[in-house]
């Protein structure tokens, strides 16, 4: 389990709740409070939020659970929110997928067809690009993928294609 893909999964517009992460290196649970996809507060044991932020970068998540609807009255100051975003999101963000409409879960066959089509266009390097995107999403081969992750994957692949092939490729893979 990678921290970046875990955070990417829950730091999405519309998500409000508490992300609880158990790291291998610490006996305390890390709790990240999220409101509408934005981190608003975090704590782990008796560490200050800035200490938690520093420590998280060096740790490997072991387990995670998202408890929907949990809120906190505490808030991170703006500089910590900016640091959080720069450390775990904005530096290597996925392209926007707002113009793609997909609902429900996506079958492993559909994902495989998407990747095969991408590789046919890009060549052998396409498998490396696709594997990197799948790892960042936290996808395990053979599993179903939720609609948001599929939209993210499709947007990431489309961004790697030549401009004149993007729209056709996207249209072929949004009608699933």
Secondary structure, DSSP 4 states (H G I P E B T S, - for coil): --HHHHHHHHSSTT--EEEEEEETT-SSEEEEEEETTEEEEEEETTB-HHHHHHHHTT--EEEEEEEET---S----HHHHHHHHHHHTGGGPPPP-TT----SEE-HHHHHHHHHHHHHHH-THHHHHHHHHHHHHT--TTS-EEHHHHHHHHHHHHHHS-HHHHHHHHHHHH--
